[in-house]
Amino acid sequence: MKGGKQMNLEKLRDAEYIKCVGLLADLIDLDGDTKEKIHKCLQNMGIKNFFLHLESVDLSPETSEKLKSIKSIIEIFDEERGQA
């Protein structure tokens, strides 16, 4: 039973990663190769670590800058939520 539960959790997590990559693609106009690369990074690192270690991901400078801007926006909202 536990194996099935773990598998479902992984499928749900991967579905969330796919949604996240889709949203990023819509926001900053990612090509298919970049979407795939980001998806693999999310699978390996998780979303939080992906944004924490953007510099280590092999992306174009333009894409990296756009993702850093998104990271900054997330941090601003995270700080505001912490103050509430």
Secondary structure, DSSP 4 states (H G I P E B T S, - for coil): -HHHHHHHHHHHHHHHHHHHHHHHHHHHT--HHHHHHHHHHHHHH-HHHHHHTGGGS---HHHHHHHHHHHHHHHHHHHHHHH-
